[in-house]
């Protein structure tokens, strides 16, 4: 579904990503793990068209999306829940969800059906539908950010640090929903500092360090890899 070839990204003189090769197949959860500053967010933002690469190519369903604008990439079926949630604070929960569907064409009834689907996934959002999102807890905002991304009806869902700054109980709920979405057929790329949690629900994983892929493979194998345990799992 997604193929990345020799992707490099610079911020001025700083090389943030160095010749990244990456692939994800339909119906997989693939994790991108690494410490803060490893380049995970830059990678996801480049896939979304928010950051332009210095070199390399990105293919989504065999379409070269390397130079497309972000809204064009969303229309093709790639949607992102960003690091830090970035909900629209002065908009209600419902208005945030509608913004997620901005690039799609749907009738009012179809839109309402999709909102009801989000509430089925995230019941708390149903209780907060008319509240401004700035009034939500961190966990509720994270649920809203994921639901907003899902409103675009993506084929590939990009999740950037969904556990960041959230109470452990809510994190468990969110990761359970991520697994359920995948079981229903959603393909997911998960960038996550909490390597143990990410690897437990993933099929495959890539380990990113200082902008380079240093390991890749089956998620369960990496979970018990000595180097990964020492560096990321406290082993």
C-alpha positions in Angstrom: 0.0 0.0 0.0 2.8 2.4 0.9 6.3 2.3 -0.5 9.1 4.7 0.5 12.4 4.7 -1.4 15.5 6.5 -0.2 13.6 9.3 1.5 15.8 12.2 2.9 14.5 15.3 4.6 16.5 18.4 5.6 15.7 21.2 8.0 18.3 23.8 6.8 21.7 22.2 7.3 20.3 19.5 9.6 19.4 16.1 7.9 16.3 14.9 9.7 15.8 11.8 7.7 18.5 9.8 5.9 17.7 7.5 3.0 14.6 5.9 4.6 13.3 2.7 2.9 9.9 1.6 4.2 6.8 -0.3 3.2 3.4 -1.1 4.6 1.0 -3.7 3.3 -2.8 -3.6 3.4 -4.4 -4.5 6.7 -1.1 -4.2 8.7 -0.3 -2.2 11.8 3.3 -1.1 11.4 5.1 0.7 14.2 7.8 3.3 13.9 9.5 3.4 17.2 12.3 5.5 18.5 13.2 8.1 21.1 12.2 11.8 21.0 14.0 13.5 18.1 14.5 10.3 16.2 12.6 11.6 13.2 9.2 9.8 13.6 7.1 13.0 13.3 9.1 14.3 10.4 8.5 11.0 8.6 4.8 11.1 9.1 4.5 14.8 8.2 6.5 14.0 5.0 4.1 11.2 4.1 1.2 13.6 4.6 2.7 16.3 2.4 3.2 18.8 5.2 7.0 18.5 4.9 8.8 18.3 1.5 11.6 15.8 1.0 15.0 16.6 -0.2 15.2 13.4 -2.2 13.5 10.0 -2.5 10.0 8.9 -3.6 6.8 8.0 -1.8 4.2 5.7 -3.5 0.7 5.2 -2.2 -1.2 2.4 -4.0 1.3 2.7 -6.8 0.7 6.5 -7.1 3.7 8.7 -6.7 2.6 11.2 -4.0 6.1 12.7 -3.3 5.2 16.2 -4.6 1.5 16.3 -3.9 -0.1 18.8 -1.5 -1.5 17.5 1.7 -5.2 17.9 0.8 -4.5 15.9 -2.4 -2.9 13.1 -0.3 -6.0 13.1 2.0 -8.3 12.7 -1.0 -6.2 9.7 -2.1 -6.8 8.0 1.3 -4.1 9.0 3.7 -5.2 10.7 6.9 -3.2 11.7 10.0 -3.8 12.2 13.7 -1.0 14.5 14.6 1.4 14.6 17.6 0.0 16.8 20.3 -3.6 16.2 19.0 -4.0 19.7 17.5 -7.7 19.8 17.8 -9.4 23.1 16.9 -9.8 24.5 20.5 -12.7 26.9 19.9 -14.7 24.4 17.8 -17.1 21.9 19.3 -16.4 18.2 19.1 -19.0 17.9 16.3 -17.4 20.8 14.3 -13.9 19.1 14.7 -15.3 15.9 13.3 -16.9 17.7 10.4 -13.5 19.3 9.6 -12.1 15.8 9.3 -14.5 15.2 6.4 -13.7 18.5 4.7 -12.0 16.9 1.7 -14.7 14.3 1.0 -18.1 14.5 -0.7 -20.9 13.2 1.4 -24.6 14.0 1.9 -25.7 15.4 5.3 -27.2 12.0 6.2 -23.9 10.2 5.3 -22.0 12.7 7.4 -24.4 12.1 10.4 -24.0 8.3 9.9 -20.2 8.7 10.1 -20.4 10.8 13.2 -22.6 8.2 14.8 -19.9 5.6 13.8 -17.3 7.7 15.6 -19.4 7.9 18.7 -19.7 4.1 18.6 -15.9 3.9 18.6 -15.4 6.7 21.1 -18.6 6.9 23.4 -17.1 9.8 25.4 -17.2 12.0 22.3 -21.0 11.5 22.1 -21.3 12.9 25.7 -19.2 15.9 24.7 -20.5 16.6 21.2 -21.6 20.2 21.8 -18.6 21.2 24.0 -15.7 23.1 22.7 -12.7 20.8 22.4 -10.5 23.0 24.6 -12.6 21.8 27.5 -11.9 18.1 26.9 -9.3 16.2 28.9 -6.0 15.1 27.1 -7.4 11.6 26.5 -10.6 12.9 25.1 -8.8 15.2 22.8 -6.7 12.3 21.6 -9.9 10.3 20.9 -11.2 13.3 19.0 -8.0 13.7 16.9 -8.2 10.0 15.9 -11.9 10.2 15.1 -11.4 13.4 13.1 -8.7 11.6 11.0 -11.1 8.7 10.5 -13.8 11.0 9.3 -11.8 11.4 6.1 -12.4 7.7 5.4 -8.7 6.8 5.0 -7.3 3.7 3.5 -4.1 4.4 5.6 -4.3 5.9 9.0 -1.2 7.7 10.4 -1.1 8.0 14.2 1.6 10.2 15.7 2.3 9.5 19.4 -1.3 8.6 20.5 -0.1 7.8 24.0 1.7 11.1 24.7 0.7 12.9 27.8 -2.3 10.7 28.5 -3.3 8.7 31.6 -2.3 5.0 31.3 -5.9 3.7 31.6 -7.0 5.9 28.7 -3.9 4.8 26.7 -5.0 1.2 27.1 -8.5 2.1 25.8 -7.1 3.9 22.8 -4.7 1.1 21.9 -7.6 -1.4 22.2 -9.6 0.7 19.7 -6.5 0.9 17.3 -6.4 -2.9 17.4 -10.1 -3.2 16.7 -9.9 -0.7 13.8 -7.2 -2.9 12.3 -9.3 -6.1 12.7 -12.0 -4.3 10.8 -9.6 -3.8 7.9 -7.9 -0.4 8.6 -4.2 -0.2 7.7 -2.3 1.8 10.4 1.1 3.3 10.7 1.8 4.0 14.3 4.7 6.3 15.4 5.1 5.8 19.1 7.7 6.5 21.9 6.1 3.8 24.0 7.8 1.0 22.1 6.5 -1.8 24.3 2.9 -0.9 23.8 3.3 -0.2 20.0 5.2 -3.5 19.4 2.6 -5.6 21.2 -0.2 -4.6 18.8 1.8 -4.4 15.6 2.6 -6.8 12.8 6.0 -5.3 11.9 8.1 -2.4 13.1 11.0 -0.1 12.1 13.3 1.3 14.7 14.4 4.9 13.9 17.5 6.6 15.4 18.8 10.0 14.5 16.9 9.9 11.2 18.0 6.5 10.1 16.3 3.0 10.2 18.6 0.9 12.4 16.4 -2.2 12.7 13.3 -3.6 11.1 11.3 -6.8 11.3 8.5 -8.7 12.9 7.2 -6.7 15.8 7.2 -9.7 18.3 10.9 -10.4 17.4 11.8 -6.8 18.0 10.0 -6.8 21.3 12.5 -9.4 22.5 15.5 -8.1 20.7 18.3 -7.4 23.2 19.3 -4.0 21.6 15.7 -2.8 21.4 15.1 -3.9 25.0 18.2 -2.0 26.2 17.5 1.1 24.3 13.7 1.4 24.4 12.1 -1.1 26.7 14.2 -0.6 29.9 15.6 -4.2 29.5 
